[in-house]
Amino acid sequence: MFCPNCAQEMQSRVYDYQYILHCSNCGASFFEENGINRITLETAKKLDEEKNGNFILGNHKLCPKDDNPLVMLTNDEAIPQNVSLFRCNQCNGIFGYPEDLVKFKEAQKAKIEFFRVWQMPLPSLKSVMVMGIMAVVTVSLFTSFISYNLKQTTSSQASDIIKNIYISQSDRYVFISFKTSQKYKSKITFYNTTTNQSFTKNISEILTDVHSITTTAVNLNGTIDYQIILIKENGQEIQLEKHKLEEK
């Protein structure tokens, strides 16, 4: 079996009771269905170290087991936006580069830790990866834990619409999660008042009452304001007040 990235022969390894195909040339790994969820962060780091060099080739990638095309996973809440993972739609195996694997396991560990700390029932590991976590996200990994009371720009209070909003941030990640009293689509705009730049990210593209986003697109070195925008079924937008992304 050959590496989808560099075409070198992959070696069969067993880590955390999981069979893994690993390329010692570029460090990439291929996991059986759901196997990527069952390895530890420490194993991911070990796989990252077992490589001859860092290089990613732009070749068309095929599954090392059945030669079917590997498709990049996109629009998945459980995968950080700076991480590239590929799935084989035939065998459901997952292929990943070494650094992306470490980043993914860091984010996954963070989400699992939330359920442990708050003593909430833990979803199946498959749900943690494929479906995302439909709850607020907080972790010991992050340096701050922030809770805000928001006000709607219309006459009614945002507290009537938004419940339990939490924001956690670190040097790379910002996690934002909240619940709404009714089902809305949602997005968020970040304003960097230091550089006078702004950008908008979709949070929920379907009508839901649980909203969460993981992003690394925020430059935390600047002064950041954010504004949550809720979208009704008829397309009408409710713009909430801007707030600073900072600790209380």
ChimeraX commands (.cxc) that place a marker at each C-alpha (Angstrom):
marker #1 position 0.00,0.00,0.00 radius 0.5
marker #1 position 1.40,3.36,-1.03 radius 0.5
marker #1 position 1.14,6.83,0.49 radius 0.5
marker #1 position -1.48,9.06,-1.18 radius 0.5
marker #1 position 0.88,12.02,-0.69 radius 0.5
marker #1 position 4.39,10.91,-1.69 radius 0.5
marker #1 position 3.70,7.44,-3.21 radius 0.5
marker #1 position 6.19,5.74,-0.87 radius 0.5
marker #1 position 5.26,2.40,0.68 radius 0.5
marker #1 position 3.28,2.75,3.91 radius 0.5
marker #1 position 3.97,0.62,6.96 radius 0.5
marker #1 position 1.33,-1.02,9.13 radius 0.5
marker #1 position 1.53,0.11,12.76 radius 0.5
marker #1 position -0.56,-0.50,15.86 radius 0.5
marker #1 position -1.09,2.41,18.24 radius 0.5
marker #1 position -3.78,2.57,20.91 radius 0.5
marker #1 position -5.14,-0.76,19.60 radius 0.5
marker #1 position -5.70,0.79,16.17 radius 0.5
marker #1 position -4.18,-0.40,12.90 radius 0.5
marker #1 position -2.63,2.58,11.15 radius 0.5
marker #1 position -0.92,2.86,7.78 radius 0.5
marker #1 position 1.99,5.25,8.27 radius 0.5
marker #1 position 4.43,6.78,5.80 radius 0.5
marker #1 position 7.83,7.29,7.41 radius 0.5
marker #1 position 8.88,9.39,4.43 radius 0.5
marker #1 position 6.42,12.33,4.70 radius 0.5
marker #1 position 4.79,11.35,8.01 radius 0.5
marker #1 position 1.23,11.04,6.68 radius 0.5
marker #1 position -1.13,8.42,8.13 radius 0.5
marker #1 position -4.24,6.54,7.05 radius 0.5
marker #1 position -6.80,5.33,9.61 radius 0.5
marker #1 position -9.54,2.73,9.46 radius 0.5
marker #1 position -13.10,4.01,9.86 radius 0.5
marker #1 position -13.33,5.97,13.13 radius 0.5
marker #1 position -9.76,4.99,14.05 radius 0.5
marker #1 position -8.57,8.59,14.04 radius 0.5
marker #1 position -10.94,9.26,16.95 radius 0.5
marker #1 position -9.47,6.50,19.08 radius 0.5
marker #1 position -5.81,7.46,19.06 radius 0.5
marker #1 position -4.41,9.84,21.65 radius 0.5
marker #1 position -2.78,13.21,21.16 radius 0.5
marker #1 position 0.48,11.64,22.30 radius 0.5
marker #1 position 0.25,9.06,19.50 radius 0.5
marker #1 position -0.43,11.83,16.98 radius 0.5
marker #1 position 2.71,13.63,18.13 radius 0.5
marker #1 position 4.73,10.41,17.88 radius 0.5
marker #1 position 3.53,9.86,14.31 radius 0.5
marker #1 position 4.46,13.45,13.51 radius 0.5
marker #1 position 8.01,12.78,14.68 radius 0.5
marker #1 position 8.37,9.63,12.56 radius 0.5
marker #1 position 9.09,11.21,9.19 radius 0.5
marker #1 position 12.03,12.10,6.99 radius 0.5
marker #1 position 10.77,15.57,6.11 radius 0.5
marker #1 position 7.86,17.98,5.80 radius 0.5
marker #1 position 6.40,18.14,2.31 radius 0.5
marker #1 position 2.92,18.07,0.82 radius 0.5
marker #1 position 2.53,17.18,-2.84 radius 0.5
marker #1 position -0.39,18.44,-4.89 radius 0.5
marker #1 position -1.05,15.15,-6.60 radius 0.5
marker #1 position -4.49,13.54,-6.95 radius 0.5
marker #1 position -4.89,11.45,-3.80 radius 0.5
marker #1 position -6.18,7.88,-3.81 radius 0.5
marker #1 position -7.09,5.62,-0.91 radius 0.5
marker #1 position -4.16,3.28,-0.12 radius 0.5
marker #1 position -6.60,0.41,0.49 radius 0.5
marker #1 position -8.94,0.51,-2.51 radius 0.5
marker #1 position -7.58,3.25,-4.85 radius 0.5
marker #1 position -10.78,5.27,-4.60 radius 0.5
marker #1 position -10.42,9.08,-4.63 radius 0.5
marker #1 position -9.87,10.76,-1.27 radius 0.5
marker #1 position -12.17,13.73,-0.68 radius 0.5
marker #1 position -11.23,16.61,1.60 radius 0.5
marker #1 position -13.57,17.06,4.55 radius 0.5
marker #1 position -15.07,20.55,4.52 radius 0.5
marker #1 position -17.79,22.39,6.48 radius 0.5
marker #1 position -17.31,20.06,9.44 radius 0.5
marker #1 position -17.66,21.77,12.84 radius 0.5
marker #1 position -15.40,19.20,14.45 radius 0.5
marker #1 position -12.42,19.98,12.22 radius 0.5
marker #1 position -10.51,23.27,12.76 radius 0.5
marker #1 position -10.42,25.45,9.69 radius 0.5
marker #1 position -6.63,25.20,9.38 radius 0.5
marker #1 position -6.70,21.38,9.29 radius 0.5
marker #1 position -6.94,19.23,6.15 radius 0.5
marker #1 position -8.29,15.69,6.47 radius 0.5
marker #1 position -9.37,13.41,3.61 radius 0.5
marker #1 position -11.99,10.66,3.57 radius 0.5
marker #1 position -12.41,7.63,1.35 radius 0.5
marker #1 position -16.11,7.35,0.59 radius 0.5
marker #1 position -15.71,3.64,-0.12 radius 0.5
marker #1 position -14.07,2.38,3.10 radius 0.5
marker #1 position -14.64,5.56,5.24 radius 0.5
marker #1 position -10.96,5.66,6.12 radius 0.5
marker #1 position -9.32,8.98,6.97 radius 0.5
marker #1 position -6.00,10.25,5.61 radius 0.5
marker #1 position -4.10,13.14,7.20 radius 0.5
marker #1 position -0.78,14.93,7.18 radius 0.5
marker #1 position 1.25,14.75,10.42 radius 0.5
marker #1 position 0.88,18.38,11.56 radius 0.5
marker #1 position -2.83,18.41,10.71 radius 0.5
marker #1 position -3.29,15.23,12.74 radius 0.5
marker #1 position -1.74,16.86,15.82 radius 0.5
marker #1 position -3.89,19.99,15.45 radius 0.5
marker #1 position -7.03,17.91,15.02 radius 0.5
marker #1 position -6.30,15.81,18.12 radius 0.5
marker #1 position -5.62,18.98,20.15 radius 0.5
marker #1 position -9.02,20.39,19.17 radius 0.5
marker #1 position -10.78,17.05,19.72 radius 0.5
marker #1 position -9.20,16.63,23.15 radius 0.5
marker #1 position -10.38,20.12,24.04 radius 0.5
marker #1 position -13.98,19.30,23.20 radius 0.5
marker #1 position -13.95,15.98,25.02 radius 0.5
marker #1 position -12.47,17.69,28.07 radius 0.5
marker #1 position -15.46,20.02,28.16 radius 0.5
marker #1 position -17.85,17.12,28.69 radius 0.5
marker #1 position -15.63,15.69,31.39 radius 0.5
marker #1 position -15.34,18.97,33.31 radius 0.5
marker #1 position -19.05,19.73,33.11 radius 0.5
marker #1 position -20.07,16.09,33.74 radius 0.5
marker #1 position -22.19,15.94,30.61 radius 0.5
marker #1 position -22.86,12.70,28.70 radius 0.5
marker #1 position -20.17,12.23,26.07 radius 0.5
marker #1 position -21.37,11.56,22.51 radius 0.5
marker #1 position -19.87,8.70,20.56 radius 0.5
marker #1 position -16.38,9.43,19.29 radius 0.5
marker #1 position -17.74,9.25,15.77 radius 0.5
marker #1 position -20.14,12.07,16.61 radius 0.5
marker #1 position -17.29,14.10,18.10 radius 0.5
marker #1 position -15.56,14.08,14.75 radius 0.5
marker #1 position -18.17,13.79,12.03 radius 0.5
marker #1 position -21.14,15.62,13.47 radius 0.5
marker #1 position -19.41,18.14,15.69 radius 0.5
marker #1 position -20.41,18.91,19.26 radius 0.5
marker #1 position -23.80,20.48,19.74 radius 0.5
marker #1 position -22.95,22.22,22.98 radius 0.5
marker #1 position -20.88,25.06,24.40 radius 0.5
marker #1 position -17.15,24.49,24.15 radius 0.5
marker #1 position -14.57,25.23,26.81 radius 0.5
marker #1 position -11.24,23.63,27.70 radius 0.5
marker #1 position -8.29,23.75,30.00 radius 0.5
marker #1 position -6.20,24.19,26.83 radius 0.5
marker #1 position -7.36,27.75,26.46 radius 0.5
marker #1 position -6.17,30.73,28.40 radius 0.5
marker #1 position -9.47,32.44,28.99 radius 0.5
marker #1 position -13.10,31.69,29.67 radius 0.5
marker #1 position -15.52,34.49,28.90 radius 0.5
marker #1 position -19.22,34.89,29.41 radius 0.5
marker #1 position -21.15,37.85,28.02 radius 0.5
marker #1 position -24.63,39.28,28.43 radius 0.5
marker #1 position -25.62,40.62,25.03 radius 0.5
marker #1 position -28.22,43.24,24.13 radius 0.5
marker #1 position -30.18,43.25,20.90 radius 0.5
marker #1 position -30.03,46.45,18.83 radius 0.5
marker #1 position -33.82,46.47,18.64 radius 0.5
marker #1 position -35.97,47.37,21.63 radius 0.5
marker #1 position -36.06,43.85,23.09 radius 0.5
marker #1 position -33.15,42.37,25.04 radius 0.5
marker #1 position -30.85,39.82,23.41 radius 0.5
marker #1 position -31.09,37.79,26.59 radius 0.5
marker #1 position -34.61,36.92,25.43 radius 0.5
marker #1 position -33.08,35.38,22.29 radius 0.5
marker #1 position -29.56,34.22,23.18 radius 0.5
marker #1 position -28.77,32.00,26.15 radius 0.5
marker #1 position -25.54,30.60,27.54 radius 0.5
marker #1 position -23.00,32.27,25.29 radius 0.5
marker #1 position -19.40,31.26,25.95 radius 0.5
marker #1 position -16.17,32.25,24.27 radius 0.5
marker #1 position -12.79,30.61,24.77 radius 0.5
marker #1 position -9.63,31.77,23.10 radius 0.5
marker #1 position -5.95,30.90,22.85 radius 0.5
marker #1 position -3.04,31.94,20.67 radius 0.5
marker #1 position -4.58,30.11,17.70 radius 0.5
marker #1 position -8.20,29.26,18.35 radius 0.5
marker #1 position -11.41,31.09,19.17 radius 0.5
marker #1 position -14.42,28.95,20.19 radius 0.5
marker #1 position -17.84,30.60,20.28 radius 0.5
marker #1 position -21.04,28.81,21.25 radius 0.5
marker #1 position -24.52,29.89,22.30 radius 0.5
marker #1 position -28.15,28.81,22.33 radius 0.5
marker #1 position -31.16,30.70,21.01 radius 0.5
marker #1 position -34.74,30.63,22.22 radius 0.5
marker #1 position -35.92,29.90,18.67 radius 0.5
marker #1 position -34.28,28.40,15.61 radius 0.5
marker #1 position -32.17,30.80,13.56 radius 0.5
marker #1 position -29.35,30.76,11.09 radius 0.5
marker #1 position -26.39,32.72,12.40 radius 0.5
marker #1 position -23.13,34.40,11.49 radius 0.5
marker #1 position -20.55,36.54,13.25 radius 0.5
marker #1 position -18.52,39.54,12.15 radius 0.5
marker #1 position -15.12,40.27,13.68 radius 0.5
marker #1 position -13.77,43.82,13.62 radius 0.5
marker #1 position -10.04,44.40,14.18 radius 0.5
marker #1 position -10.03,47.98,15.38 radius 0.5
marker #1 position -6.23,48.00,15.34 radius 0.5
marker #1 position -5.94,47.26,11.60 radius 0.5
marker #1 position -9.42,48.50,10.59 radius 0.5
marker #1 position -10.17,45.14,9.00 radius 0.5
marker #1 position -13.33,43.07,9.34 radius 0.5
marker #1 position -14.58,39.71,8.15 radius 0.5
marker #1 position -17.73,37.64,8.56 radius 0.5
marker #1 position -17.95,33.90,9.27 radius 0.5
marker #1 position -21.05,31.72,9.03 radius 0.5
marker #1 position -21.84,29.92,12.29 radius 0.5
marker #1 position -25.02,27.98,11.45 radius 0.5
marker #1 position -26.18,27.73,7.85 radius 0.5
marker #1 position -29.35,25.87,8.83 radius 0.5
marker #1 position -32.09,26.85,11.25 radius 0.5
marker #1 position -31.07,25.66,14.72 radius 0.5
marker #1 position -31.18,26.70,18.37 radius 0.5
marker #1 position -27.59,25.58,19.13 radius 0.5
marker #1 position -24.80,27.53,17.45 radius 0.5
marker #1 position -21.02,27.04,17.60 radius 0.5
marker #1 position -17.96,27.89,15.56 radius 0.5
marker #1 position -14.25,27.18,15.76 radius 0.5
marker #1 position -12.01,29.62,13.92 radius 0.5
marker #1 position -8.35,30.52,13.70 radius 0.5
marker #1 position -8.97,33.48,11.39 radius 0.5
marker #1 position -8.90,36.05,14.21 radius 0.5
marker #1 position -5.67,37.96,14.81 radius 0.5
marker #1 position -5.71,37.98,18.60 radius 0.5
marker #1 position -2.82,40.43,18.73 radius 0.5
marker #1 position -5.14,43.27,17.84 radius 0.5
marker #1 position -8.19,44.78,19.53 radius 0.5
marker #1 position -11.14,42.71,18.36 radius 0.5
marker #1 position -14.84,43.52,18.43 radius 0.5
marker #1 position -17.45,40.99,17.38 radius 0.5
marker #1 position -21.11,41.16,16.39 radius 0.5
marker #1 position -23.49,38.20,16.22 radius 0.5
marker #1 position -26.15,38.26,13.51 radius 0.5
marker #1 position -29.21,36.01,13.66 radius 0.5
marker #1 position -31.21,35.25,10.52 radius 0.5
marker #1 position -34.90,34.32,10.62 radius 0.5
marker #1 position -36.52,31.77,8.33 radius 0.5
marker #1 position -37.77,34.59,6.09 radius 0.5
marker #1 position -34.25,35.97,5.72 radius 0.5
marker #1 position -34.68,38.92,8.08 radius 0.5
marker #1 position -31.51,39.68,10.05 radius 0.5
marker #1 position -31.28,40.58,13.73 radius 0.5
marker #1 position -28.00,42.37,14.41 radius 0.5
marker #1 position -26.87,42.35,18.02 radius 0.5
marker #1 position -24.60,44.87,19.70 radius 0.5
marker #1 position -20.86,44.79,19.13 radius 0.5
marker #1 position -18.77,43.54,22.04 radius 0.5
marker #1 position -15.06,43.34,22.67 radius 0.5
marker #1 position -13.37,39.98,22.55 radius 0.5
marker #1 position -11.72,40.21,25.93 radius 0.5
marker #1 position -11.80,38.85,29.46 radius 0.5
marker #1 position -14.11,40.38,31.99 radius 0.5
marker link #1:1,2 radius 0.2
marker link #1:2,3 radius 0.2
marker link #1:3,4 radius 0.2
marker link #1:4,5 radius 0.2
marker link #1:5,6 radius 0.2
marker link #1:6,7 radius 0.2
marker link #1:7,8 radius 0.2
marker link #1:8,9 radius 0.2
marker link #1:9,10 radius 0.2
marker link #1:10,11 radius 0.2
marker link #1:11,12 radius 0.2
marker link #1:12,13 radius 0.2
marker link #1:13,14 radius 0.2
marker link #1:14,15 radius 0.2
marker link #1:15,16 radius 0.2
marker link #1:16,17 radius 0.2
marker link #1:17,18 radius 0.2
marker link #1:18,19 radius 0.2
marker link #1:19,20 radius 0.2
marker link #1:20,21 radius 0.2
marker link #1:21,22 radius 0.2
marker link #1:22,23 radius 0.2
marker link #1:23,24 radius 0.2
marker link #1:24,25 radius 0.2
marker link #1:25,26 radius 0.2
marker link #1:26,27 radius 0.2
marker link #1:27,28 radius 0.2
marker link #1:28,29 radius 0.2
marker link #1:29,30 radius 0.2
marker link #1:30,31 radius 0.2
marker link #1:31,32 radius 0.2
marker link #1:32,33 radius 0.2
marker link #1:33,34 radius 0.2
marker link #1:34,35 radius 0.2
marker link #1:35,36 radius 0.2
marker link #1:36,37 radius 0.2
marker link #1:37,38 radius 0.2
marker link #1:38,39 radius 0.2
marker link #1:39,40 radius 0.2
marker link #1:40,41 radius 0.2
marker link #1:41,42 radius 0.2
marker link #1:42,43 radius 0.2
marker link #1:43,44 radius 0.2
marker link #1:44,45 radius 0.2
marker link #1:45,46 radius 0.2
marker link #1:46,47 radius 0.2
marker link #1:47,48 radius 0.2
marker link #1:48,49 radius 0.2
marker link #1:49,50 radius 0.2
marker link #1:50,51 radius 0.2
marker link #1:51,52 radius 0.2
marker link #1:52,53 radius 0.2
marker link #1:53,54 radius 0.2
marker link #1:54,55 radius 0.2
marker link #1:55,56 radius 0.2
marker link #1:56,57 radius 0.2
marker link #1:57,58 radius 0.2
marker link #1:58,59 radius 0.2
marker link #1:59,60 radius 0.2
marker link #1:60,61 radius 0.2
marker link #1:61,62 radius 0.2
marker link #1:62,63 radius 0.2
marker link #1:63,64 radius 0.2
marker link #1:64,65 radius 0.2
marker link #1:65,66 radius 0.2
marker link #1:66,67 radius 0.2
marker link #1:67,68 radius 0.2
marker link #1:68,69 radius 0.2
marker link #1:69,70 radius 0.2
marker link #1:70,71 radius 0.2
marker link #1:71,72 radius 0.2
marker link #1:72,73 radius 0.2
marker link #1:73,74 radius 0.2
marker link #1:74,75 radius 0.2
marker link #1:75,76 radius 0.2
marker link #1:76,77 radius 0.2
marker link #1:77,78 radius 0.2
marker link #1:78,79 radius 0.2
marker link #1:79,80 radius 0.2
marker link #1:80,81 radius 0.2
marker link #1:81,82 radius 0.2
marker link #1:82,83 radius 0.2
marker link #1:83,84 radius 0.2
marker link #1:84,85 radius 0.2
marker link #1:85,86 radius 0.2
marker link #1:86,87 radius 0.2
marker link #1:87,88 radius 0.2
marker link #1:88,89 radius 0.2
marker link #1:89,90 radius 0.2
marker link #1:90,91 radius 0.2
marker link #1:91,92 radius 0.2
marker link #1:92,93 radius 0.2
marker link #1:93,94 radius 0.2
marker link #1:94,95 radius 0.2
marker link #1:95,96 radius 0.2
marker link #1:96,97 radius 0.2
marker link #1:97,98 radius 0.2
marker link #1:98,99 radius 0.2
marker link #1:99,100 radius 0.2
marker link #1:100,101 radius 0.2
marker link #1:101,102 radius 0.2
marker link #1:102,103 radius 0.2
marker link #1:103,104 radius 0.2
marker link #1:104,105 radius 0.2
marker link #1:105,106 radius 0.2
marker link #1:106,107 radius 0.2
marker link #1:107,108 radius 0.2
marker link #1:108,109 radius 0.2
marker link #1:109,110 radius 0.2
marker link #1:110,111 radius 0.2
marker link #1:111,112 radius 0.2
marker link #1:112,113 radius 0.2
marker link #1:113,114 radius 0.2
marker link #1:114,115 radius 0.2
marker link #1:115,116 radius 0.2
marker link #1:116,117 radius 0.2
marker link #1:117,118 radius 0.2
marker link #1:118,119 radius 0.2
marker link #1:119,120 radius 0.2
marker link #1:120,121 radius 0.2
marker link #1:121,122 radius 0.2
marker link #1:122,123 radius 0.2
marker link #1:123,124 radius 0.2
marker link #1:124,125 radius 0.2
marker link #1:125,126 radius 0.2
marker link #1:126,127 radius 0.2
marker link #1:127,128 radius 0.2
marker link #1:128,129 radius 0.2
marker link #1:129,130 radius 0.2
marker link #1:130,131 radius 0.2
marker link #1:131,132 radius 0.2
marker link #1:132,133 radius 0.2
marker link #1:133,134 radius 0.2
marker link #1:134,135 radius 0.2
marker link #1:135,136 radius 0.2
marker link #1:136,137 radius 0.2
marker link #1:137,138 radius 0.2
marker link #1:138,139 radius 0.2
marker link #1:139,140 radius 0.2
marker link #1:140,141 radius 0.2
marker link #1:141,142 radius 0.2
marker link #1:142,143 radius 0.2
marker link #1:143,144 radius 0.2
marker link #1:144,145 radius 0.2
marker link #1:145,146 radius 0.2
marker link #1:146,147 radius 0.2
marker link #1:147,148 radius 0.2
marker link #1:148,149 radius 0.2
marker link #1:149,150 radius 0.2
marker link #1:150,151 radius 0.2
marker link #1:151,152 radius 0.2
marker link #1:152,153 radius 0.2
marker link #1:153,154 radius 0.2
marker link #1:154,155 radius 0.2
marker link #1:155,156 radius 0.2
marker link #1:156,157 radius 0.2
marker link #1:157,158 radius 0.2
marker link #1:158,159 radius 0.2
marker link #1:159,160 radius 0.2
marker link #1:160,161 radius 0.2
marker link #1:161,162 radius 0.2
marker link #1:162,163 radius 0.2
marker link #1:163,164 radius 0.2
marker link #1:164,165 radius 0.2
marker link #1:165,166 radius 0.2
marker link #1:166,167 radius 0.2
marker link #1:167,168 radius 0.2
marker link #1:168,169 radius 0.2
marker link #1:169,170 radius 0.2
marker link #1:170,171 radius 0.2
marker link #1:171,172 radius 0.2
marker link #1:172,173 radius 0.2
marker link #1:173,174 radius 0.2
marker link #1:174,175 radius 0.2
marker link #1:175,176 radius 0.2
marker link #1:176,177 radius 0.2
marker link #1:177,178 radius 0.2
marker link #1:178,179 radius 0.2
marker link #1:179,180 radius 0.2
marker link #1:180,181 radius 0.2
marker link #1:181,182 radius 0.2
marker link #1:182,183 radius 0.2
marker link #1:183,184 radius 0.2
marker link #1:184,185 radius 0.2
marker link #1:185,186 radius 0.2
marker link #1:186,187 radius 0.2
marker link #1:187,188 radius 0.2
marker link #1:188,189 radius 0.2
marker link #1:189,190 radius 0.2
marker link #1:190,191 radius 0.2
marker link #1:191,192 radius 0.2
marker link #1:192,193 radius 0.2
marker link #1:193,194 radius 0.2
marker link #1:194,195 radius 0.2
marker link #1:195,196 radius 0.2
marker link #1:196,197 radius 0.2
marker link #1:197,198 radius 0.2
marker link #1:198,199 radius 0.2
marker link #1:199,200 radius 0.2
marker link #1:200,201 radius 0.2
marker link #1:201,202 radius 0.2
marker link #1:202,203 radius 0.2
marker link #1:203,204 radius 0.2
marker link #1:204,205 radius 0.2
marker link #1:205,206 radius 0.2
marker link #1:206,207 radius 0.2
marker link #1:207,208 radius 0.2
marker link #1:208,209 radius 0.2
marker link #1:209,210 radius 0.2
marker link #1:210,211 radius 0.2
marker link #1:211,212 radius 0.2
marker link #1:212,213 radius 0.2
marker link #1:213,214 radius 0.2
marker link #1:214,215 radius 0.2
marker link #1:215,216 radius 0.2
marker link #1:216,217 radius 0.2
marker link #1:217,218 radius 0.2
marker link #1:218,219 radius 0.2
marker link #1:219,220 radius 0.2
marker link #1:220,221 radius 0.2
marker link #1:221,222 radius 0.2
marker link #1:222,223 radius 0.2
marker link #1:223,224 radius 0.2
marker link #1:224,225 radius 0.2
marker link #1:225,226 radius 0.2
marker link #1:226,227 radius 0.2
marker link #1:227,228 radius 0.2
marker link #1:228,229 radius 0.2
marker link #1:229,230 radius 0.2
marker link #1:230,231 radius 0.2
marker link #1:231,232 radius 0.2
marker link #1:232,233 radius 0.2
marker link #1:233,234 radius 0.2
marker link #1:234,235 radius 0.2
marker link #1:235,236 radius 0.2
marker link #1:236,237 radius 0.2
marker link #1:237,238 radius 0.2
marker link #1:238,239 radius 0.2
marker link #1:239,240 radius 0.2
marker link #1:240,241 radius 0.2
marker link #1:241,242 radius 0.2
marker link #1:242,243 radius 0.2
marker link #1:243,244 radius 0.2
marker link #1:244,245 radius 0.2
marker link #1:245,246 radius 0.2
marker link #1:246,247 radius 0.2
marker link #1:247,248 radius 0.2
view
